[in-house]
């Protein structure tokens, strides 16, 4: 039987969803390489309304974006409303979705976004301690994505005090100020699967093999892979 490659788009921070502290071009390239290793044809697109025009044939959408202040050369509010309607149609048909790192702060003008990904970065509440080598605790019995995985360390920002919606299955956490803070979770609603994964400030975060495996398993799960296929990664 001929293997059918899945098509993935990596939305890379740009336009009003860029972030001054993030090298989205570098991390998006690394994300695409990681997805290619597990059978995805991963294409990078700058996050602009045009990037969402042809989602009908896309098998996975990965948002590696942030939130910024619209600039003079950015697309208009009207263009983004039309683009978000296309994204809504993709989600409505069960389109798989992964939101990475500061994508929890993207699309704040569209309340549906936080529901789709199961949470949000709350300005004035959410934060992270200084970037450093940090410990990630994996809830290995919680979900097929993390079955058999172990705790790991990586150099990254550890997001804390994020808002979570009911119904998430937390995959990994970190400990800060005496509290466990979710770093990644899976969300399922009807035919739709989504994952939010807070890791990935820069390419150093992807030097951790365990972090790479986590992302690859997330991509396989949201696109409908079975437990056995996920466990092989």
Secondary structure, DSSP 8 states (H G I E B T S, - for coil): -----EEEEEEE--GGG--TT--HHHHHHHHHHHHHTTTEEEEEEESSGGGGTTGGG-SEEEEE-------TTS--HHHHHHHHHHHHHHHHTT-EEEEEGGGGGTTTT-THHHHHHTEE--TTT-EE--SEEEEEEE-TTS-TTTTT---EEEEE--EES-EE-TT-EEEEEEEETTEEEEEEEEEEETTEEEEEE---SSGGGGG-HHHHHHHHHHHHHHTT--HHHHHT-
